[in-house]
Each structure stands twice: as structure tokens, then as C-alpha cells.
Amino acid sequence: MIASGNLFSGCGAPQADEVVTVLADGPGVRIERIVSTGQASPDNFWYDQPAAEWVVLLTGSARLRFADEPAARELSPGDWVHIPPHVRHRVEATDPVVATVWLAVHHG
């Protein structure tokens, strides 16, 4: 089946919760669009995922923190990060005014 869309459609209004949309899913890979408007990971929460994740920030801004690094990484549009499996990380902040749109590819 052919599917298509626009990554920025429906990203305008702030949402109470982060919105995750699966764009494609298949054996060994899942591609998601994530829209954040001021959301962050809960206090003391760390992602610890069994698969690798490649993520790129398309709009907005974010602070991404890794458990083994002393400070958060500031992300701007175009910045990408490849996160190996089981690397603990968290989102410390996303832009509360401009929608932060991520494209995430989970693989392996």
C-alpha cells in the first residue's frame, strides 16, 4: 500500500501531551513523527530502549540528556542523534512556543 502525507500537517496548536504518529512500520524498523510542545520526560525517568533509535529534530528546539554525559545536548533544527540500544536518555525540555517536530527511526 502506498502512503503519503506531510510531516508538518497538524503541528500548529500546542497539545497537552506529546503526539506520536507511526508513519511506517515493518520487520526491524519503525518510523515515527513526534510532536512536542513544551513536554519533557517525567522527573527521574530514563528511556532504556531495546532497539537503536536515530532521531532528527526538524523544527523547534530540545534538550536531550544521556545518563552517561555530564550535561544535556541542545538540539536545533537539523541536529540528529543515533542512540544505541539500552543507552539511557531523557528529554529535559522542548520548545513551549514552536512545535518541536522529531523524526525517529527505531531499528535493530
N, C-alpha and C positions, 0 to 999 in steps of 0.2 A: 504494500500500500504506500502510495506517495503521500507525504505530509509536508506542510509548509506553514509558515507564519512569520510574524515579526517579533524579534526579541524585545522590542521596546513597547509593544502594544499592551495597554493596561497597567503601565508602571507609574502613572502620574500621581494618583492620590495616596497619601500616607495610609498605611494599614496598621491595625493593632498588632498583628502577628506577621512574621516573615512569610512570604508566599513562595512555595517551591513547586515548580511545574516540571514534570518529566517530559522532555522533548523527544527522546529516543531511548530505547531500552533493548538490549539483546544479550546474547551469551557473552559474559565477561565485560560488558560496558553499559553504563547508564549516563545519559547526558541530561543535565538539569539547568533550568533557569531559576535563579534565586533572586527575589526582590526584597531588599531590606530597607526600612525607613526608620532608622534610629534604633533598631533592635540590636541586642548583644547576647552573648551566651550568659546563662544564669551564673551567679556567683559560685565559685568553686567547681564549676562544670568544665570538663575537658572532653572533646571528641577523641575517641580512640577507635578508629575505623579499621575493619579487616582488609579493605581494599585500598589501593592507592587512589589519590584524587589530584587531578590537575584543575586549577581554578584560575580564571582571569576576571579582573574587575573591569566592567565595561563603562559604567557611569557611577557617579558618587564618590565616596571615599570610605575607607575602613581601616581599623587597626586589628591586625591578626597576630595572635600571641602563640608561641610554641613553648611547651613546658621546659625544654632544654636551652632556651635562649633568655638572656637577661632582660630584654626589652621587647615590646611589641613592634611589629613591622607596620609602617604606614603605607597603605596602598592607595594608588591613584589610578584613574582610567588607563588601561593598557598594561598594568602590572599583573604578572601571573606568578603562580607558585605551584610547584609539584610537591605533593605531600605523600611520602611513602606510607605503606600500611603501618598502623599502630604508632604513628608519631602523634603524640598528644598535642592538641591545639584548641584554641578558642577564639571567638570573635569578641574583642573587647569593646568595639564601638562601630557603628555605621552612621553615615550622614543622616541627621534627622530632617533635613530640608529637601535635599535632592535624593531621589530614589537611587539606592546603591544596587546596581544590577550585576549579578555574577553569572558566569557560565561555568558550570562544574562538570568535569568528565571523571566519573568513577570507573576504575578499570582494574583488572587483575584479580 
